[in-house]
Amino acid sequence: MSRTHDTPTPRALRCPDCGVTVDDRWRCECGSPLRFADPPVPNGEPPTPGGLDTRPGQWAFEMFCAVGDDPADRVTLGEGMTPLVDADAAETSRGHTPEDPWNAAFKLEYVLPTGSFKDRGATTTLTRAVELGVDRVVEDSSGNAGAAIATYAARAGIDAEVYVPAGVKESKLRAIRRAGATPVRIDGSRADVTDACVATLGSTDADEPDPAWYASHAWNPAFFEGTAAFAYEVAYQRGWDAPDVVVTPLGHGTLFLGAYWGFRRLHQAGWIDTVPRLYGAQAAGIAPVVREKHGAAAADPNGTVNDAADGIQIAEPVQMDEILEAVCETGGDVLAVTEAAGTRELDRLHAAGFYTEPTCAVAPAALRELRERGAIDATDDVVVPLTGSGLKR
C-alpha cells in the first residue's frame, strides 16, 4: 500500500525504559513495550454538552488519538459511545428498593460491534496497520480480542491469523472464522499461545521486516489508543466530570490501562479536574498483579481457580509495571474474585437485564467486596464497564 506525499506520516514509537525512538516495532530491543512518542493532547476548552458530533462514535475524540490522522485510513464499524446507565434505575423507577444495590453506573461495552470492549482497540490497531501499509496481521487471544481483530481486519481488507487456546469457546472461534481470519489452536497454557504467535514474527531487528505484523492487544500501543476512548466517553457523558472510582476486569490490563492513560490525558488537557481511583478485578487463582501487590494468599483466596473468568486468566501480563503504576498513582487497588462470587454477580446482572458473559461479572463483584472492605463508600461516584456480551458464552 503506497502513501502519497500529502498523507500524514504515522507517528513514531518510543521506549519508556531506554528512550529509543523507532518508526515501528512490536516491542523494543530491550524487551519493553513501546508507546507513542508524541500522543496528542488538545489545547483549549472541552466541547460543550451537545457541542461534539458523536456520530463517528469513539472517533469523535480524534483530538486525543495518536492514529488515524487521515480519516481515510480509519477502519471503523461505528464503535463507541456505548450507553452509560444507572445500574439500579429499573427497580428504583418502579418504587422498589433494590435488595443488593450496585449504587454505580454501568457502561455497556458489550453492545459494541463484536460484543466486547476489544473493538475499541481493534479499530485503532487496524487503522495503524493501514497507515503502515500492512498486508497481514497476527494476534493471540483467549477469544474476544481475536474476534475483534479478525472482524476489523476484514473491514480493512487485511489477512489475519488468530492464535487461540485449544479449548477456546466455539462461539469465539466461529466469530473469527466468519470474518475470514484463520484461527490457529495451540495446546498448553495461555503463554504457550503467545509464544507460538510471536514465533511467526521473525526478528525484532529494525533492519529485517517481520513477515507478519503483530496486532497484539497486550503489546501494540495502538490498541491502548482505542481503549483510552472509554475514559473520554465517560467524561463526556458526565459533562466532563470524572467519577471518583472506576472498577474494571484486569487480565493484560488493556481496558484498565487505557482508562488510566485516557483519564490522564483528559486531566493534562484540563478537561477534568481529577483522575479516578482505578480498581482492577482479577480471576482468583490466576491473579499475578494481586500476588505482586498483596501476596499469594490474596491472589488465591480459596485455593481454586476462577475458571468462569477465562477472559482474564493471564499469568504474566506484559504491562505489569504500568498496571502497578496506575494503581499507585490513582490510589486504587487490585483484588482477586472467586468463581462463586463471580457466578452470584452474573446471576444478579442477568436478572437485572444486563446480559453479559461471565468474565465481566468480576468487576461488579469486586465493587461489592470493596464496599464491604470500606475502600469504596456509599458517597463515591462509581463507574463499572460491562465488557462482554452473554451471547459469547
For each residue, the residues with C-beta under 8 A, 3 or more apart:
1: 130 133 134 135
2: 133
3: 7 131 133
4: 7
5:
6:
7: 3 4 70
8: 69 70 131
9:
10: 23 24 67 128 131 132
11: 36 37 38 39 66 67
12: 21 22 23 24 36 37 38
13: 21 22 23 24 25 34 35 36 37 221
14: 19 20 21 22 34 35 36 37
15: 18 19 20 21 22 28 30 32 34 35
16: 19 32 33 34 35
17: 28 30 32
18: 15 28 30 32
19: 14 15 16
20: 14 15 28 29 30
21: 12 13 14 15 37
22: 12 13 14 15 25 28 34 206
23: 10 12 13 206
24: 10 12 13 132
25: 13 22 28 29 34 204 206
26: 201 204 210 213 214 216 219 220
27: 31 32 33 34 204 219
28: 15 17 18 20 22 25 31 32 33 34
29: 20 25 204 205
30: 15 17 18 20
31: 27 28
32: 15 16 17 18 27 28
33: 16 27 28 219 221 318 319 322
34: 13 14 15 16 22 25 27 28 221
35: 13 14 15 16 39 221
36: 11 12 13 14 39 66 221 225
37: 11 12 13 14 21
38: 11 12 66
39: 11 35 36 64 66 225 265
40: 63 64 65 66
41: 64 265 268 269
42: 63 64 269
43: 269
44:
45:
46: 236 240 269 271
47: 51 52 236
48: 51
49: 236 239
50:
51: 47 48
52: 47 60 236
53: 56 60
54: 57 60 81 236
55: 60
56: 53 59 60 62 76 78 80
57: 54 60 76 78 79 80 81
58: 61 79 80 81 120 123 226 229 232 233
59: 56 62 65 68 74 76 80 123
60: 52 53 54 55 56 57 80 81
61: 58 64 65 229 232 233 236
62: 56 59 65 68
63: 40 42
64: 39 40 41 42 61 228 229 232 262 265 266 269
65: 40 59 61 62 68 124 225 229
66: 11 36 38 39 40 221 222 225
67: 10 11 73 124 127 128 131 222 225
68: 59 62 65 71 73 74 124 127 131
69: 8 73
70: 7 8 73 74 131
71: 68 74
72:
73: 67 68 69 70 127 130 131
74: 59 68 70 71 123 127
75: 123 126 127 129 130 152 155 156
76: 56 57 59 79 123 127 155
77: 113 119 123 151 152 155
78: 56 57 113
79: 57 58 76 112 113 119 120 123
80: 56 57 58 59 60 112 120 229 233
81: 54 57 58 60 233
82: 107 108 109 111 112 233
83: 107 108 111
84: 105 106 107 108 233 234 237 238 383
85: 89 105 106 107 108
86: 89 92 105
87: 101 102 103 104 105 106 352 354 364 384
88: 91 92 98 101 102 103
89: 85 86 92 93
90: 93 94 352 353
91: 88 94 96 97 98 352
92: 86 88 89 95 96 97 98
93: 89 90
94: 90 91
95: 92
96: 91 92
97: 91 92 101
98: 88 91 92 101 102
99:
100: 348 368
101: 87 88 97 98
102: 87 88 98 106 364 367 368 382 384
103: 87 88 371 378 382
104: 87 247 364 367 382 383 384
105: 84 85 86 87 243 382 383 384
106: 84 85 87 102 354 364 383 384 385 386
107: 82 83 84 85 230 233 234 383 384 385 386
108: 82 83 84 85 111 354 386
109: 82 112 116 117 120 230 360 385 386 387 388
110: 115 116 117 355 356 357 360 386 387 388 389 390
111: 82 83 108 115 389
112: 79 80 82 109 115 116 117 119 120
113: 77 78 79 119 151
114: 118 119 122 144 147 148 151 175
115: 110 111 112 144 147 388 389 391 392
116: 109 110 112 119 144 147 148 387 388 389 392
117: 109 110 112 120 144 227 230 255 385 387 388
118: 114 121 122 144 145 147 148 149 217 254
119: 77 79 112 113 114 116 122 123 148 151 152 226
120: 58 79 80 109 112 117 123 124 226 227 229 230 258
121: 118 124 125 145 148 217 222 223 224 225 226 227 254 258
122: 114 118 119 125 126 145 148 149 151 152 215 223 226
123: 58 59 74 75 76 77 79 119 120 126 127 152 226
124: 65 67 68 120 121 127 128 222 223 225 226
125: 121 122 128 129 149 152 215 217 220 222 223 226
126: 75 122 123 129 130 137 149 152 153 155 156 158 215
127: 67 68 73 74 75 76 123 124 130 131 222
128: 10 67 124 125 131 132 220 222
129: 75 125 126 132 134 137 153 156 158 213 215
130: 1 73 75 126 127 133 134 156 158
131: 3 8 10 67 68 70 73 127 128
132: 10 24 128 129 213
133: 1 2 3 130
134: 1 129 130 137 158 213
135: 1 158 159
136: 158 159 160 161 211 212 213
137: 126 129 134 149 153 158 159 160 161 212 213 214 215
138: 160 161 162 163 197 200 201 212 213 214 215
139: 145 146 149 150 160 161 162 163 197 214 215 216 217
140: 146 162 163 164 193 194 196 197 198 216
141: 144 145 146 147 149 162 163 164 193 217
142: 145 146 164 165 168 190 193 310 311 313
143: 146 147 164 168 169 172 310 311 392
144: 114 115 116 117 118 141 147 148 172 311 388 392
145: 118 121 122 139 141 142 148 149 217 254
146: 139 140 141 142 143 149 150 162 163 164 172 176 181 183
147: 114 115 116 118 141 143 144 150 151 162 172 175 176 179
148: 114 116 118 119 121 122 144 145 151 152
149: 118 122 125 126 137 139 141 145 146 152 153 160 162 181 215 217
150: 139 146 147 153 154 160 162 175 176 179 180 181
151: 77 113 114 119 122 147 148 154 155 175 179
152: 75 77 119 122 123 125 126 148 149 155 156
153: 126 129 137 149 150 156 158 159 160 179 180 181 215
154: 150 151 157 160 179 180 181
155: 75 76 77 126 151 152
156: 75 126 129 130 152 153
157: 154
158: 126 129 130 134 135 136 137 153
159: 135 136 137 153 181
160: 136 137 138 139 149 150 153 154 179 180 181 182 215
161: 136 137 138 139 181 182 183 184 200 212
162: 138 139 140 141 146 147 149 150 176 181 182 183 184
163: 138 139 140 141 146 183 184 186 193 194 196 197
164: 140 141 142 143 146 168 172 173 176 183 184 185 186 193
165: 142 168 185 186 188 190 193
166: 185 186 187 188
167:
168: 142 143 164 165 172 173 183 185
169: 143 172 173 310 392 393
170: 173 174
171: 174 175 391 392 393
172: 143 144 146 147 164 168 169 175 176 392
173: 164 168 169 170 176 177 183
174: 170 171 177 178
175: 114 147 150 151 171 172 178 179
176: 146 147 150 162 164 172 173 179 181 182 183
177: 173 174 180 181 183
178: 174 175
179: 147 150 151 153 154 160 175 176
180: 150 153 154 160 177
181: 146 149 150 153 154 159 160 161 162 176 177
182: 160 161 162 176
183: 146 161 162 163 164 168 173 176 177
184: 161 162 163 164 196 197
185: 164 165 166 168
186: 163 164 165 166 192 193 196
187: 166 192
188: 165 166 191 192 193
189: 192 193 315
190: 142 165 193 194 313 314 315
191: 188 194 195 315 316
192: 186 187 188 189 195 196
193: 140 141 142 163 164 165 186 188 189 190 196 197
194: 140 163 190 191 197 198 218
195: 191 192 198 199
196: 140 163 184 186 192 193 199 200
197: 138 139 140 163 184 193 194 200 201 214 216
198: 140 194 195 201 214
199: 195 196
200: 138 161 196 197 211 212
201: 26 138 197 198 204 210 211 212 214
202: 208 209 210 211
203: 208 210
204: 25 26 27 29 201 210
205: 29 208
206: 22 23 25
207:
208: 202 203 205
209: 202
210: 26 201 202 203 204 213 214
211: 136 200 201 202
212: 136 137 138 161 200 201
213: 26 129 132 134 136 137 138 210
214: 26 137 138 139 197 198 201 210 219 220
215: 122 125 126 129 137 138 139 149 153 160 220 223
216: 26 139 140 197 219 220 223
217: 118 121 125 139 141 145 149 220 223 252 254
218: 194 223 252 254 317 318 319
219: 26 27 33 214 216 318
220: 26 125 128 214 215 216 217 223 224
221: 13 33 34 35 36 66 224 225
222: 66 67 121 124 125 127 128 225 226
223: 121 122 124 125 215 216 217 218 220 226 227 254
224: 121 220 221 227 228 254 257 258 261
225: 36 39 65 66 67 121 124 221 222 228
226: 58 119 120 121 122 123 124 125 222 223 229 258
227: 117 120 121 223 224 230 254 255 257 258 259 262
228: 64 224 225 231 232 258 259 261 262 265
229: 58 61 64 65 80 120 226 232 233 258 262
230: 107 109 117 120 227 233 234 255 258 259 262 385
231: 228 234 235 258 259 260 261 262 263 265 266
232: 58 61 64 228 229 235 236 262 266
233: 58 61 80 81 82 84 107 229 230 236 237
234: 84 107 230 231 237 238 242 243 246 383
235: 231 232 238 240 241 242 263 266 271 272
236: 46 47 49 52 54 61 232 233 239 240
237: 84 233 234
238: 84 234 235 241 242 243
239: 49 236
240: 46 235 236 271 272
241: 235 238 272 273
242: 234 235 238 263 266 267 272 273 274 275 276
243: 105 234 238 246 276 381 382 383
244: 276 277 380 381 382
245: 276 277 278 279 332 376 380 381 382 383
246: 234 243 259 263 276 277 278 279 382 383 384 385
247: 104 278 279 280 281 363 364 366 367 370 382 383 384
248: 255 256 259 278 279 280 281 363 384 385 387
249: 255 256 280 281 282 309 311 312 359 360 362 363 387
250: 253 256 280 281 282 289 312 323 334
251: 254 282 283 311 312 313 314 317
252: 217 218 314 317 318 319
253: 250 256 257 280 289 317 319 322 323 326
254: 118 121 145 217 218 223 224 227 251 257 258
255: 117 227 230 248 249 258 259 385 387
256: 248 249 250 253 259 260 278 280 323 326
257: 224 227 253 254 260 261 319 322 323 326
258: 120 121 224 226 227 228 229 230 231 254 255 261 262
259: 227 228 230 231 246 248 255 256 262 263 276 278
260: 231 256 257 263 264 275 278 326 329 330
261: 224 228 231 257 258 264 265
262: 64 227 228 229 230 231 232 258 259 265 266
263: 231 235 242 246 259 260 266 267 272 275 276
264: 260 261 267 268 275
265: 39 41 64 228 231 261 262 268 269
266: 64 231 232 235 242 262 263 269 271 272
267: 242 263 264 270 271 272 273 274 275
268: 41 264 265
269: 41 42 43 46 64 265 266
270: 267
271: 46 235 240 266 267
272: 235 240 241 242 263 266 267 275
273: 241 242 267
274: 242 267
275: 242 260 263 264 267 272 329 330
276: 242 243 244 245 246 259 263 330 383
277: 244 245 246 330 331 332
278: 245 246 247 248 256 259 260 326 327 330 332
279: 245 246 247 248 332 333 334 335 366 367 370 375 376
280: 247 248 249 250 253 256 289 323 327 332 333 334 335
281: 247 248 249 250 312 334 335 336 337 362 363 365 366
282: 249 250 251 286 287 288 289 290 299 312 334 335 336 337 362
283: 251 286 287 305 306 309 310 312 313 336 337 359 362
284: 287 299 300 301 302 304 305 306 336 337 338 339
285: 299 300 303 304 305 306 336
286: 282 283 305 306 312 313 314 315
287: 282 283 284 290 291 298 299 300 334 336
288: 282 291 292 299 314 315 316 317 320
289: 250 253 280 282 292 293 317 320 323 324 327 334
290: 282 287 293 294 298 299 334 335 336
291: 287 288 294 295 296 298 299 300
292: 288 289 320 324
293: 289 290 298 324 327 333 334
294: 290 291 297 298 299 334 335
295: 291 298 299
296: 291 299 300
297: 294 300 301
298: 287 290 291 293 294 295 301 335 336
299: 282 284 285 287 288 290 291 294 295 296 336
300: 284 285 287 291 296 297 303 336
301: 284 297 298 336 338
302: 284 338 340
303: 285 300
304: 284 285 338 339
305: 283 284 285 286 313 339
306: 283 284 285 286 309 313 336 337 338 339 342 362
307: 310 313 339
308: 339 342 343 346 358 359 361
309: 249 283 306 312 313 337 339 342 358 359 361 362
310: 142 143 169 283 307 313 358 359
311: 142 143 144 249 251 357 359 360 387 388
312: 249 250 251 281 282 283 286 309 359 362
313: 142 190 251 283 286 305 306 307 309 310
314: 190 251 252 286 288 317
315: 189 190 191 286 288
316: 191 288 320
317: 218 251 252 253 288 289 314 320 323
318: 33 218 219 252
319: 33 218 252 253 257 322 323
320: 288 289 292 316 317 323 324
321: 324 325
322: 33 253 257 319 325 326
323: 250 253 256 257 280 289 317 319 320 326 327 334
324: 289 292 293 320 321 327 328
325: 321 322 328 329
326: 253 256 257 260 278 322 323 329 330 332
327: 278 280 289 293 323 324 330 332 333 334
328: 324 325 331
329: 260 275 325 326
330: 260 275 276 277 278 326 327
331: 277 328
332: 245 277 278 279 280 326 327
333: 279 280 293 327 370 375
334: 250 279 280 281 282 287 289 290 293 294 323 327
335: 279 280 281 282 290 294 298 366 369 370
336: 281 282 283 284 285 287 290 298 299 300 301 306
337: 281 282 283 284 306 309 341 342 362 365 366 369
338: 284 301 302 304 306 341 342
339: 284 304 305 306 307 308 309 342 343
340: 302 343 344
341: 337 338 344 345 365 368 369
342: 306 308 309 337 338 339 345 346 358 361 362 365
343: 308 339 340 346 347 358 361
344: 340 341 347 348 365
345: 341 342 348 349 361 362 364 365 368
346: 308 342 343 349 350 356 358 361
347: 343 344 350 351
348: 100 344 345 351 352 364
349: 345 346 352 354 355 356 361 364 386
350: 346 347 353 354 355 356 390
351: 347 348
352: 87 90 91 348 349
353: 90 350
354: 87 106 108 349 350 386
355: 110 349 350 389 390 391
356: 110 346 349 350 360 361 386 387 388 389 390
357: 110 311 360 388 389 390 392 393
358: 308 309 310 342 343 346 361 393
359: 249 283 308 309 310 311 312 362 387 388
360: 109 110 249 311 356 357 363 385 386 387 388
361: 308 309 342 343 345 346 349 356 358 364 365
362: 249 281 282 283 306 309 312 337 342 345 359 365 366
363: 247 248 249 281 360 366 367 384 385 386 387
364: 87 102 104 106 247 345 348 349 361 367 368 384 386
365: 281 337 341 342 344 345 361 362 368 369
366: 247 279 281 335 337 362 363 369 370
367: 102 104 247 279 363 364 370 371 376 382 384
368: 100 102 341 345 364 365 371 372
369: 335 337 341 365 366 372 373
370: 247 279 333 335 366 367 373 375 376
371: 103 367 368 374 375 376 377 378
372: 368 369
373: 369 370
374: 371 377
375: 279 333 370 371
376: 245 279 367 370 371 380 382
377: 371 374 380
378: 103 371
379:
380: 244 245 376 377
381: 243 244 245
382: 102 103 104 105 243 244 245 246 247 367 376
383: 84 104 105 106 107 234 243 245 246 247 276
384: 87 102 104 105 106 107 246 247 248 363 364 367
385: 106 107 109 117 230 246 248 255 360 363
386: 106 107 108 109 110 349 354 356 360 363 364
387: 109 110 116 117 248 249 255 311 356 359 360 363
388: 109 110 115 116 117 144 311 356 357 359 360 392
389: 110 111 115 116 355 356 357 392
390: 110 350 355 356 357 393
391: 115 171 355
392: 115 116 143 144 169 171 172 357 388 389
393: 169 171 357 358 390
